[in-house]
Amino acid sequence: MKKLFLFLGLTFSLSFFAQNVRKEVEMQFRDYSSLIIAKKFEKALDLYANEDFLKIVPKEQMVEMMDQLFNSKEMEFKFYDPENVIVLDDPFVINGKNYLRVKYTQKIEIKFLSADVKPEDLLPGMKAEFGSENVKYNSLTGFFEINTVKDVLAASADMKQWKFTVLERKQYPLLIQFIPEQFLKDLK
């Protein structure tokens, strides 16, 4: 009987621990996204960028690229808080680092500010990039409304502070340099 209670207690503790880790990952990911939306790029990268990524693309370069994108004179962007953030599984441990897969959706609006850019010329390419069902053009506002579905890999050495990397097919040559290959199989 003691063994049964010990087994049930251990099972409950592990399940509770896994749930807490998932909640913490989701909370940190939402904070990371909020910092980016608020254009606090340096803080977002300091707290949540994968250190191995920053060895390849230095933080200063990333901040500059993000600043150029968000403050472009050719386009206006509106990013919304991520929705449906789902931590997909329990942590994987590879080479002493913990990994969790995360999936989320996010609404983005893009408006091209040049009079030379015709929405009807861009719509097919945007539908090809994001999926036909995920892109609409709002002629009243002039914005393309895009619903993205993204995969993210959360990594942590201590299971407390998580670092995030968005996994995208077009970034495969960069990602393969620091992400374990098993997480990139679907990108090939």
CYANA upper distance limits for C-alpha pairs under 8 A (distance plus 0.5 A):
  1 MET  CA      5 PHE  CA      6.93
  2 LYS  CA      6 LEU  CA      6.57
  3 LYS  CA      7 PHE  CA      6.46
  4 LEU  CA      8 LEU  CA      6.59
  5 PHE  CA      9 GLY  CA      6.41
  6 LEU  CA     10 LEU  CA      6.56
  7 PHE  CA     11 THR  CA      6.56
  8 LEU  CA     12 PHE  CA      6.55
  9 GLY  CA     13 SER  CA      6.59
 10 LEU  CA     14 LEU  CA      6.68
 11 THR  CA     15 SER  CA      6.68
 12 PHE  CA     16 PHE  CA      6.55
 13 SER  CA     17 PHE  CA      6.54
 14 LEU  CA     18 ALA  CA      6.64
 15 SER  CA     19 GLN  CA      6.76
 16 PHE  CA     20 ASN  CA      6.74
 17 PHE  CA     21 VAL  CA      6.73
 18 ALA  CA     22 ARG  CA      6.74
 18 ALA  CA     90 ASP  CA      6.91
 19 GLN  CA     23 LYS  CA      6.74
 20 ASN  CA     24 GLU  CA      6.62
 21 VAL  CA     25 VAL  CA      6.63
 21 VAL  CA    159 MET  CA      7.77
 21 VAL  CA    160 LYS  CA      8.48
 22 ARG  CA     26 GLU  CA      6.68
 22 ARG  CA     87 VAL  CA      6.40
 22 ARG  CA     90 ASP  CA      8.42
 23 LYS  CA     27 MET  CA      6.56
 24 GLU  CA     28 GLN  CA      6.61
 24 GLU  CA    160 LYS  CA      8.22
 25 VAL  CA     29 PHE  CA      6.51
 25 VAL  CA     87 VAL  CA      8.01
 25 VAL  CA    154 ALA  CA      7.94
 25 VAL  CA    162 TRP  CA      7.06
 26 GLU  CA     30 ARG  CA      6.63
 26 GLU  CA     85 VAL  CA      7.18
 26 GLU  CA     86 ILE  CA      7.96
 26 GLU  CA     87 VAL  CA      7.42
 27 MET  CA     31 ASP  CA      6.77
 28 GLN  CA     32 TYR  CA      6.62
 28 GLN  CA    162 TRP  CA      7.53
 29 PHE  CA     33 SER  CA      6.70
 29 PHE  CA    164 PHE  CA      7.82
 30 ARG  CA     34 SER  CA      6.59
 30 ARG  CA     81 ASP  CA      8.09
 30 ARG  CA     82 PRO  CA      7.56
 31 ASP  CA     35 LEU  CA      6.69
 32 TYR  CA     36 ILE  CA      6.96
 32 TYR  CA     44 ALA  CA      6.02
 32 TYR  CA     47 LEU  CA      8.27
 32 TYR  CA     48 TYR  CA      6.81
 33 SER  CA     37 ILE  CA      6.69
 33 SER  CA     44 ALA  CA      8.43
 33 SER  CA     81 ASP  CA      7.35
 33 SER  CA     82 PRO  CA      7.73
 34 SER  CA     38 ALA  CA      6.56
 34 SER  CA     81 ASP  CA      7.18
 35 LEU  CA     39 LYS  CA      6.72
 35 LEU  CA     40 LYS  CA      5.58
 35 LEU  CA     41 PHE  CA      7.18
 35 LEU  CA     43 LYS  CA      7.71
 35 LEU  CA     44 ALA  CA      6.03
 36 ILE  CA     40 LYS  CA      6.12
 36 ILE  CA     41 PHE  CA      6.02
 36 ILE  CA     44 ALA  CA      6.79
 37 ILE  CA     79 PHE  CA      6.60
 37 ILE  CA     80 TYR  CA      7.74
 37 ILE  CA     81 ASP  CA      8.17
 39 LYS  CA     67 ASP  CA      8.04
 39 LYS  CA     70 PHE  CA      8.18
 40 LYS  CA     44 ALA  CA      6.70
 41 PHE  CA     45 LEU  CA      6.62
 41 PHE  CA     63 VAL  CA      6.25
 41 PHE  CA     66 MET  CA      7.63
 41 PHE  CA     67 ASP  CA      8.22
 42 GLU  CA     46 ASP  CA      6.51
 42 GLU  CA     59 LYS  CA      8.03
 42 GLU  CA     63 VAL  CA      6.64
 43 LYS  CA     47 LEU  CA      6.58
 44 ALA  CA     48 TYR  CA      6.22
 44 ALA  CA     49 ALA  CA      7.54
 45 LEU  CA     49 ALA  CA      5.06
 45 LEU  CA     59 LYS  CA      7.46
 47 LEU  CA    163 LYS  CA      8.02
 48 TYR  CA    161 GLN  CA      8.50
 48 TYR  CA    162 TRP  CA      6.94
 48 TYR  CA    163 LYS  CA      4.91
 48 TYR  CA    164 PHE  CA      6.44
 49 ALA  CA     53 PHE  CA      7.87
 49 ALA  CA     54 LEU  CA      7.76
 49 ALA  CA    163 LYS  CA      5.70
 49 ALA  CA    164 PHE  CA      6.23
 49 ALA  CA    165 THR  CA      7.59
 50 ASN  CA     54 LEU  CA      7.03
 50 ASN  CA    155 ALA  CA      7.98
 50 ASN  CA    163 LYS  CA      5.48
 50 ASN  CA    164 PHE  CA      6.44
 50 ASN  CA    165 THR  CA      7.02
 51 GLU  CA     55 LYS  CA      6.94
 51 GLU  CA    163 LYS  CA      8.42
 52 ASP  CA     56 ILE  CA      7.41
 52 ASP  CA    178 PHE  CA      6.52
 53 PHE  CA     57 VAL  CA      6.65
 53 PHE  CA    175 LEU  CA      8.49
 53 PHE  CA    178 PHE  CA      7.24
 54 LEU  CA     58 PRO  CA      5.30
 54 LEU  CA     59 LYS  CA      6.28
 57 VAL  CA     61 GLN  CA      7.09
 57 VAL  CA     62 MET  CA      7.19
 58 PRO  CA     62 MET  CA      6.91
 59 LYS  CA     63 VAL  CA      6.60
 60 GLU  CA     64 GLU  CA      6.70
 61 GLN  CA     65 MET  CA      6.69
 62 MET  CA     66 MET  CA      6.56
 63 VAL  CA     67 ASP  CA      6.47
 64 GLU  CA     68 GLN  CA      6.63
 65 MET  CA     69 LEU  CA      6.71
 66 MET  CA     70 PHE  CA      6.58
 67 ASP  CA     71 ASN  CA      6.36
 68 GLN  CA     72 SER  CA      6.00
 70 PHE  CA     76 GLU  CA      7.92
 70 PHE  CA     77 PHE  CA      6.88
 71 ASN  CA     76 GLU  CA      8.02
 72 SER  CA     76 GLU  CA      7.28
 73 LYS  CA    113 LEU  CA      7.84
 74 GLU  CA    112 PHE  CA      6.45
 74 GLU  CA    113 LEU  CA      5.70
 74 GLU  CA    114 SER  CA      6.67
 75 MET  CA    110 ILE  CA      7.16
 75 MET  CA    111 LYS  CA      5.97
 75 MET  CA    112 PHE  CA      4.98
 75 MET  CA    113 LEU  CA      5.90
 75 MET  CA    114 SER  CA      8.49
 76 GLU  CA    110 ILE  CA      6.16
 76 GLU  CA    111 LYS  CA      5.54
 76 GLU  CA    112 PHE  CA      7.00
 76 GLU  CA    113 LEU  CA      7.62
 77 PHE  CA    108 ILE  CA      7.65
 77 PHE  CA    109 GLU  CA      6.20
 77 PHE  CA    110 ILE  CA      5.28
 77 PHE  CA    111 LYS  CA      7.14
 78 LYS  CA    108 ILE  CA      6.16
 78 LYS  CA    109 GLU  CA      5.46
 78 LYS  CA    110 ILE  CA      7.07
 79 PHE  CA    106 GLN  CA      8.17
 79 PHE  CA    107 LYS  CA      6.87
 79 PHE  CA    108 ILE  CA      5.23
 79 PHE  CA    109 GLU  CA      7.09
 80 TYR  CA    106 GLN  CA      6.86
 80 TYR  CA    107 LYS  CA      6.01
 80 TYR  CA    108 ILE  CA      6.78
 81 ASP  CA    106 GLN  CA      7.02
 81 ASP  CA    107 LYS  CA      8.11
 82 PRO  CA    104 TYR  CA      6.86
 82 PRO  CA    105 THR  CA      6.19
 82 PRO  CA    106 GLN  CA      5.06
 82 PRO  CA    107 LYS  CA      7.87
 83 GLU  CA    104 TYR  CA      6.54
 83 GLU  CA    105 THR  CA      5.68
 83 GLU  CA    106 GLN  CA      6.37
 84 ASN  CA    103 LYS  CA      8.23
 84 ASN  CA    104 TYR  CA      5.82
 84 ASN  CA    105 THR  CA      6.46
 85 VAL  CA    102 VAL  CA      7.44
 85 VAL  CA    103 LYS  CA      6.32
 85 VAL  CA    104 TYR  CA      4.89
 85 VAL  CA    105 THR  CA      7.55
 86 ILE  CA    102 VAL  CA      6.07
 86 ILE  CA    103 LYS  CA      5.78
 86 ILE  CA    104 TYR  CA      6.76
 87 VAL  CA    100 LEU  CA      7.47
 87 VAL  CA    101 ARG  CA      6.50
 87 VAL  CA    102 VAL  CA      4.96
 87 VAL  CA    103 LYS  CA      7.12
 88 LEU  CA    100 LEU  CA      7.69
 88 LEU  CA    101 ARG  CA      6.01
 88 LEU  CA    102 VAL  CA      6.16
 88 LEU  CA    103 LYS  CA      7.66
 89 ASP  CA    100 LEU  CA      6.89
 89 ASP  CA    101 ARG  CA      7.07
 90 ASP  CA    100 LEU  CA      7.05
 91 PRO  CA     98 ASN  CA      6.20
 91 PRO  CA     99 TYR  CA      5.73
 91 PRO  CA    100 LEU  CA      5.52
 92 PHE  CA     98 ASN  CA      5.98
 92 PHE  CA     99 TYR  CA      5.52
 92 PHE  CA    100 LEU  CA      6.97
 93 VAL  CA     97 LYS  CA      5.92
 93 VAL  CA     98 ASN  CA      5.02
 93 VAL  CA     99 TYR  CA      6.81
 94 ILE  CA     98 ASN  CA      7.05
 94 ILE  CA     99 TYR  CA      8.13
 94 ILE  CA    180 PRO  CA      8.45
 96 GLY  CA    157 ALA  CA      7.34
 97 LYS  CA    155 ALA  CA      7.23
 97 LYS  CA    156 SER  CA      6.34
 97 LYS  CA    157 ALA  CA      5.28
 97 LYS  CA    158 ASP  CA      8.40
 98 ASN  CA    155 ALA  CA      6.04
 98 ASN  CA    156 SER  CA      5.63
 98 ASN  CA    157 ALA  CA      6.47
 98 ASN  CA    158 ASP  CA      8.22
 98 ASN  CA    159 MET  CA      7.29
 99 TYR  CA    153 LEU  CA      7.22
 99 TYR  CA    154 ALA  CA      6.03
 99 TYR  CA    155 ALA  CA      5.05
 99 TYR  CA    156 SER  CA      7.09
100 LEU  CA    153 LEU  CA      6.41
100 LEU  CA    154 ALA  CA      5.59
100 LEU  CA    155 ALA  CA      7.09
101 ARG  CA    151 ASP  CA      7.72
101 ARG  CA    152 VAL  CA      6.45
101 ARG  CA    153 LEU  CA      5.33
101 ARG  CA    154 ALA  CA      6.70
102 VAL  CA    151 ASP  CA      6.34
102 VAL  CA    152 VAL  CA      5.47
102 VAL  CA    153 LEU  CA      6.60
102 VAL  CA    154 ALA  CA      7.56
103 LYS  CA    149 VAL  CA      7.73
103 LYS  CA    150 LYS  CA      6.20
103 LYS  CA    151 ASP  CA      5.13
103 LYS  CA    152 VAL  CA      6.61
104 TYR  CA    149 VAL  CA      6.28
104 TYR  CA    150 LYS  CA      5.99
104 TYR  CA    151 ASP  CA      7.23
105 THR  CA    147 ASN  CA      7.30
105 THR  CA    148 THR  CA      5.90
105 THR  CA    149 VAL  CA      4.92
105 THR  CA    150 LYS  CA      6.72
106 GLN  CA    147 ASN  CA      6.30
106 GLN  CA    148 THR  CA      5.75
106 GLN  CA    149 VAL  CA      7.14
106 GLN  CA    150 LYS  CA      8.50
107 LYS  CA    145 GLU  CA      7.67
107 LYS  CA    146 ILE  CA      6.20
107 LYS  CA    147 ASN  CA      5.12
107 LYS  CA    148 THR  CA      6.74
108 ILE  CA    145 GLU  CA      6.61
108 ILE  CA    146 ILE  CA      5.64
108 ILE  CA    147 ASN  CA      6.91
108 ILE  CA    148 THR  CA      7.96
109 GLU  CA    143 PHE  CA      6.30
109 GLU  CA    144 PHE  CA      5.93
109 GLU  CA    145 GLU  CA      5.15
109 GLU  CA    146 ILE  CA      6.50
110 ILE  CA    143 PHE  CA      5.73
110 ILE  CA    144 PHE  CA      5.62
110 ILE  CA    145 GLU  CA      7.29
110 ILE  CA    146 ILE  CA      8.48
111 LYS  CA    142 GLY  CA      6.48
111 LYS  CA    143 PHE  CA      4.94
111 LYS  CA    144 PHE  CA      6.70
112 PHE  CA    117 VAL  CA      7.24
112 PHE  CA    142 GLY  CA      8.49
112 PHE  CA    143 PHE  CA      8.18
113 LEU  CA    117 VAL  CA      8.19
117 VAL  CA    121 ASP  CA      8.10
117 VAL  CA    122 LEU  CA      8.39
118 LYS  CA    122 LEU  CA      7.25
119 PRO  CA    123 LEU  CA      6.48
119 PRO  CA    137 TYR  CA      8.00
120 GLU  CA    124 PRO  CA      8.05
121 ASP  CA    125 GLY  CA      8.45
122 LEU  CA    126 MET  CA      6.73
123 LEU  CA    127 LYS  CA      6.56
123 LEU  CA    135 VAL  CA      8.36
123 LEU  CA    136 LYS  CA      8.49
123 LEU  CA    137 TYR  CA      7.98
124 PRO  CA    128 ALA  CA      6.66
125 GLY  CA    129 GLU  CA      6.68
126 MET  CA    130 PHE  CA      6.55
126 MET  CA    131 GLY  CA      8.16
126 MET  CA    135 VAL  CA      7.43
127 LYS  CA    131 GLY  CA      5.34
127 LYS  CA    132 SER  CA      4.87
127 LYS  CA    133 GLU  CA      8.07
127 LYS  CA    134 ASN  CA      7.65
127 LYS  CA    135 VAL  CA      6.27
128 ALA  CA    132 SER  CA      7.03
130 PHE  CA    134 ASN  CA      6.62
130 PHE  CA    135 VAL  CA      7.38
130 PHE  CA    146 ILE  CA      7.98
130 PHE  CA    147 ASN  CA      8.30
130 PHE  CA    148 THR  CA      7.23
131 GLY  CA    135 VAL  CA      7.38
134 ASN  CA    145 GLU  CA      8.44
134 ASN  CA    146 ILE  CA      6.05
134 ASN  CA    147 ASN  CA      5.47
134 ASN  CA    148 THR  CA      7.42
135 VAL  CA    144 PHE  CA      7.29
135 VAL  CA    145 GLU  CA      6.21
135 VAL  CA    146 ILE  CA      5.16
135 VAL  CA    147 ASN  CA      7.15
136 LYS  CA    144 PHE  CA      6.20
136 LYS  CA    145 GLU  CA      5.68
136 LYS  CA    146 ILE  CA      7.15
137 TYR  CA    142 GLY  CA      7.64
137 TYR  CA    143 PHE  CA      6.58
137 TYR  CA    144 PHE  CA      4.92
137 TYR  CA    145 GLU  CA      6.57
138 ASN  CA    142 GLY  CA      6.11
138 ASN  CA    143 PHE  CA      6.01
138 ASN  CA    144 PHE  CA      6.63
138 ASN  CA    145 GLU  CA      7.53
139 SER  CA    143 PHE  CA      7.69
150 LYS  CA    166 VAL  CA      7.50
150 LYS  CA    167 LEU  CA      7.84
150 LYS  CA    168 GLU  CA      8.31
151 ASP  CA    166 VAL  CA      6.44
151 ASP  CA    167 LEU  CA      5.98
151 ASP  CA    168 GLU  CA      8.01
152 VAL  CA    164 PHE  CA      6.99
152 VAL  CA    165 THR  CA      5.95
152 VAL  CA    166 VAL  CA      4.80
152 VAL  CA    167 LEU  CA      5.98
153 LEU  CA    164 PHE  CA      6.22
153 LEU  CA    165 THR  CA      5.75
153 LEU  CA    166 VAL  CA      6.93
153 LEU  CA    167 LEU  CA      7.45
153 LEU  CA    183 PHE  CA      8.37
154 ALA  CA    162 TRP  CA      6.43
154 ALA  CA    163 LYS  CA      5.94
154 ALA  CA    164 PHE  CA      5.13
154 ALA  CA    165 THR  CA      7.11
155 ALA  CA    162 TRP  CA      5.95
155 ALA  CA    163 LYS  CA      5.66
155 ALA  CA    164 PHE  CA      6.99
156 SER  CA    160 LYS  CA      7.46
156 SER  CA    161 GLN  CA      6.48
156 SER  CA    162 TRP  CA      5.33
156 SER  CA    163 LYS  CA      6.83
157 ALA  CA    161 GLN  CA      8.26
167 LEU  CA    171 GLN  CA      7.77
167 LEU  CA    172 TYR  CA      8.33
167 LEU  CA    175 LEU  CA      8.05
167 LEU  CA    184 LEU  CA      8.02
167 LEU  CA    187 LEU  CA      8.30
168 GLU  CA    172 TYR  CA      7.18
168 GLU  CA    187 LEU  CA      7.22
169 ARG  CA    187 LEU  CA      5.14
169 ARG  CA    188 LYS  CA      7.22
171 GLN  CA    175 LEU  CA      6.56
172 TYR  CA    176 ILE  CA      6.41
172 TYR  CA    184 LEU  CA      8.05
172 TYR  CA    187 LEU  CA      7.32
172 TYR  CA    188 LYS  CA      7.99
173 PRO  CA    177 GLN  CA      7.65
174 LEU  CA    178 PHE  CA      8.26
175 LEU  CA    179 ILE  CA      6.10
175 LEU  CA    184 LEU  CA      8.46
176 ILE  CA    180 PRO  CA      7.62
176 ILE  CA    181 GLU  CA      6.97
176 ILE  CA    184 LEU  CA      7.97
179 ILE  CA    183 PHE  CA      7.62
179 ILE  CA    184 LEU  CA      8.05
180 PRO  CA    184 LEU  CA      7.80
181 GLU  CA    185 LYS  CA      7.05
184 LEU  CA    188 LYS  CA      7.63
